Amino acid sequence: MNTQRITWLVAILLAFVAAAACAQEDAPSEDPIDLMLGEVVDVNVVNLEVYVTDKKGNRVTGLTKDDFILEHSGRPVAITNFYEVRDGGVQGDLDLDLIDVPDLPGREKRAVPEDQRLHLVVYVDNFNLHPFSRNRVFGHLRTFLRTRLRTGDKVMLVTYDRSLKQRVPFTGDPEIIASTLYDLEEISAHAVHHSSDRRDILDAIYNAENAIDVQGRAYTYVEGRFNDLSFSITALKEIVEGLAGLPGRKALMYISDGVDLRAGEDIFYAMSDAFGETSYIMESFRYDLTRRYQELTAQANANRVTFYSLDAAGLRTYSYIDVRNQTAGGGAQIDQTYFHNIQAPLRLIADETGGRAVMNTNNWTPMLERIAEDFDNYYSIGYSPASAGSGRYHRLDVKVKERWLRVRHREGYRDKSVERRMSESTLATLHYGYQRNDLDVALEFGRPTPDRNGHYSVPLAIRVPMDKINFLPQEEMNRGRLRLTIAARDDDGGMSEVQDVTVPIDVPATDEQQQSHWEYVINLQLRGGRMLVAVGVRDEIGAIDAYVSRGLNVGS
């Protein structure tokens, strides 16, 4: 999960851009294809998973497109795509792209529409977890993974311990994840230290003769907590960003003992209670992280990621009871403030992305069953926005005409450009092994040649069958245009930025059927070692994408 940039990879970008420039030099200065392609519309359909329940929380099935109202930035829009998924199967006859999935023991093989395919990330926040809470939840989670996921779904296991670590990459066998959870039970979890530090600062506050004696220590604690939480949110954003290029539904199951909405809010309340200074309560707003969490949910909505947050602490008991702290505002009230503060972000990230927050229970199985129902029962609602590629974030609202029904869904999306979508999918190919090759793209590396700097020049040929490319007929030429994206990483996680180039293709009308393949060659400057290169190819006339990757050993 390390996205560190390494200097040697900059050479890839330079070689790639140089190759692109050479390709453009051969094109006419006024390329008619640019005018023609301006009329080619990139149809981008925004899809929403919508969950409908009655007042008791029971699923409501059998609704039709006419039962829903979809609003884009407050204005009603026409629903162009609609189907219901019930018990994991699409209702009705639909022409959907199907993915063939392998047999797994005990589960039936079936074809899965790519738009239905689920990528689930189990995110264990060890930095904000107590080991007992974590291990107790794992027992319920293992049963969920083994029994409630379907063939074709993929699961990844990630932990956060001040840094992200991918424990298990995406796999179609959830038993691997379930078994790995046993290994995680043996590693440390850091919330024990947070709890100890919190008790110490509260003791210091209520044992101090005056506010000045403890004020500096209280601020140091809160500022440290604020910094820790900022890193925790950044790690979540990194995962959400990495999921952007994967197709279909994406869910992130976030397991923690809670994270502060306002860092150390209960500490400021304790200062106010102990010394009668209400101004301390206002100080808590200086450490408000609400905007950071909202940025996280906006990013999740933009990337079609739904949060399911699990408060592993379960049913909470008051943790700070002191003989001197039995005032009307102290003791239990300080803990109540604390509990509300650390649970608020769990609700926020789930509510704004259409997921669920599971808290205040020691039996997680019933709520995990509810989450499984989300995966298997929903309405898919799609529409084509009028704008394309503006980069703006738009609010979405879905209503059911029967107003007594309850609706959940993600609250917005970002209107991404073609370039942005290709870049994200290329990174998904690089990190998660995503492959889609409707253009039958082939990659072939030439012989590495060492240079004076100890690196290697590696030719890469990108080939596409001519009969897969769409052309626009001209007077004597058939003209096409492909967009290429490329990125590379090494085994240590060092990677280049994604670079792209647009390449026009001129083929005499008489020669189009005679050439079997179109080929584009670039030179990559790489250091020695194991490398993985990902390439995206888009037929801009046919609006067809392909994403492939290939590994190589350089200099060995």
Buried (B, 14 or more C-beta within 10 A) or exposed (E): BEBEEBEBBEBBBEBBBEBBEEBBEEBEEEBBBEEBBEEBEEEBEBBBBBBBBEEEEEBBEEBEBEBBEBEBEEEEBEBBBBBBBBEBEBEEEEEBEEBEBEEBEEBEEBEBBEBBBBBBBBBBBBBBBBBBBBBBBBEBBBBBBBEBBBBBBBBBBBBBBEEBEBBBBBBBBBBBBBBBBEEBEEEEBBBEEBBEEBEEBBBBBBEBEEBEEBBEBBBEBBBBBBEBBEEBBEBBBBBBBBBBBBBBBBBBBBBBBBBBBBBBBBBBBBBBBBBEBEEBBEBBEEBBBEEBBEEBBBBBBBBBBBBBBBBBBBEBEEEBEBEEBEEEBBBEBBBBBBBBBBBBBBBBBBBBBBBBBBBEEEEBEEBBEBBBBBBBBBBBBBBBBEEBBEEEBBEBBBBBEEEEBBBBBBBBBBBBBBBBBBBBBBBBBBBBEBEBEBBBBBBEBEEBEEEEEEBBBBBBBBBBBBEBBBBBEBEEBBBBBBBBBBBBBBEEEBBBEBBBBBBBBBBEEEEBEEEEBBEBEBBBBBBBBEBBBBBBBBBBBBBBBBBBBBEBEBEE
